[in-house]
Amino acid sequence: MSSTPRLQPMKSPGSSGGALCQPAGASSTPDADTGAVWYIIETKRHRESVARAQLLQRGIASYLPRLIQWPRPVVGAEIGPMFPGYLFVRATLPEQFYTITWTPGVKAFITFGEAPVPVDASIIEFLRGREGPDGIIRCGEPDSTRCTLRAR
C-alpha cells in the first residue's frame, strides 16, 4: 500500500479560461483581510463554465485556465479547460463552504483526508502568466496555435 495521499472530493451532505471571474473590486491575490485563499473544486461533467458563472453571481472569485485543444475534438469547441472537470476558487472556509458546494455545476472540494487543501497563489499566477491577450494558454512557440511534438 502506498503512503501518498490521494485526491478525493469532499461531499457536502445530500449534494450530488483563462477565465478569472471575480466580483467587481476584488483582487486576484489572496486577501489578507478576509483570509480568502485558492482551492480546487470538482465540477459536474462539462459544467465548468456554468459553475464559474454561478460562483460569480454569489460573489466568489474563480479561475478556469483554458487552452486550444489539439487535435481539435470531433464534437465540441476548439478551446477547452486545461483541467476538465475542475475549477479554482478563492474562498474563505468554512464560511463559504456550503455556498460553494451547493452552487449549480459544483460537485465538491478536492481534499486530502477530510479538509480542502489550499492552493498556493503562485500556481494561479503561473498559469495566468502563460495566457495570451485573449486569455488562452498556448503551447509551443509564442505565435503557435497548437502543440507539436518532434521526433529525434
N, C-alpha and C positions, 0 to 999 in steps of 0.2 A: 504494500500500500504506500502511496506517495504522501509525503507530509506537506506538499504545497497546497495552499488554499485554492478552492475552486470558486469561480464566479457563480453566484446564484441570485436570481431575482428575489427581492423581498416583497411579499404579497401583503396587501392590506386586507383586513378581514372582509370577506364577502365580495372582493373585487375580481373580477376576472382580468442648408448651404450657403458655399458657405453662406449660411443664413444665421446671422446673430440677431435674435429677436430679444429686445428688452424694452421695458416700459420707458416712456418719454422721460428724459432727465437721468436715467440710470447709467452707471459707469460700467465698462467692460472688465474692470479689475475688481478683485474681492473688496467688499465694503467693510471697513474696519468698524463702522458704527453699528451695522446690523449683524455682522458676523456671517454674511452670506458667502458661501463657497460653492465651487463647482462639484456636481455629482453626475453620474451616468444613470439614465433610466432606460428601461426596455420599453419599446413601443409595440403596439399591435402591428401586425404584418402590413407593410406598405402604408402606414399611417403616421410616419414621422412628421410630415408637413401639417397634418391635422392636429397632432399633439402640440407641435410648436405654436400654431396659431391659437389654440385654446389656452395654452400656458400664458401667452402674451396677453390675452383678454383678462387673465387672472392676475396680471402684474408680475409674472415670473419670467426672468431672462432665460433664454435658451440659445443653443448653438447647434446647428446642423451642418457639418462640413460636407460639401458636395464636390463631385468631380465628374469629368466626362468619362463615360463607360466605354471601354474598348475591349473587344469588338462591341459594336452597338447591339443592344439586345433586339431580338426579333419583335418582341412586344414591349412597349413601354418607352419611356423617354431616354434620350441620349445622355442627359445629365441626371445623376442619381446620388444618393447619400454615400459617403465614404464608408460609413459603418451602418449597413442596412439593419433596421430594427432597433437602433439605439440613438439617443439624443443626449446632449449635455444640458444640464440645467443648473442655474445659480440660485441657490436657495438657503434659507435659514431653517435648520432642523432642530428640534422636532416641530416647530410652529407651522411650517408649510408642508409637512409630510402628507397629511390627508388631502390637502388642496391639490397637491401634485398627483398622488396615486388615484384620486377619483376624477381626474381630468380625462375627457374623452380622447382616446388614442393611446393612452399610457397604460402599460401593464404593471410595471413595478420598478423599484430602485434596484440597482445592481449592488450586491453586498458581498462581504467576506464575513461569513458567520451570520450574526443577527442584525448588524447595523450597516447602513450605507457608508461607503468609504469615500471621503473627499478626494477629488482630483486636483492636482496641483495646477494653479492658474497658468503656469508656464507652458503646459501642454496646449491649452486653448490659444495662448499667444503664438506658440509654434505653428499650429495649424492655420491660424488667421494670417500669419506672416507668409504662408505659402500660397495664399489666394491671389488671383489676378484682380484687376479693377472691377471685373464683373462678379466677383465673389466665388469663382470656381477655382478649385485646385487642379493644376495640370501637372502631368508627369513629363519628364524629359527636359528638352531644351526650352528656354523661356517662350519661344514663339510656337512651340509644338502644341498640337491639339490632341495628341494621343501618346500613349506609352508604347515604346518599342523595345524589343529585346534583340541583342546582337549575338550571333553565334561566333565562336572563335574557330 
